[in-house]
């Protein structure tokens, strides 16, 4: 009995003196990683726009010369309209000889062509640009054709002139070309329609652009 009591008394002492058992859990053994600081975003440099090169204004060149002249060259007889286009005509048709006079009438042109023929100066191709200064009849047209006898081709230029005789002159010229052999119509009246910028304020003398346009039209016909 005494021994049992002694054992019971020793039990609490053993419990008090026994080493404590430490229990580790997964949570205790797992280290929470310290998050690394996020790198600061690198600013994207804004590209500097390249400077826009300055382009110098390009002058509009004159039309190139014709690649070939008609055989034997060209004689051109006209009035002040042709006179205003003379430089452009020489550029477009290098062999051309321009005989243009201010206020020249059709009959005066016939006399000039006849004199050139008689002197041997009349070339195989003839350009006639008359009718700006007054009417032209069918008989006068035929007189021009006779004066130019022996030419290979006669190119007749219609007129654009704000005068009462404009339509009459152009009608005579078109009819004359239709019945005359070796003649061709250079229809300046039709080609210049809708181009007021080609003309001086009087409506028929030529600005530089109009002179170049007329010269190109004549060059294509001869």
Buried (B, 14 or more C-beta within 10 A) or exposed (E): EEEEEEEEEEEEEEEEEEEEEEEEEEEEEEEEEEEEEEEEEEEEEEEEEEEEEEEEEEEEEEBEEBEEBBEEBBBBBBBBBBBBBBBBBBBBBEBBBBBBBEEBBBBBBBEBBBEBBEEEEBBBBBBBBBBBBBBBEEEBBBBBBEBBEEBBBBBBBBBBBEBEBBEBBBEBBBEBBEEBEEBBBBBBBEBBEEEEEBBEEEEBBBBBBBBBBBBBBBBEBB
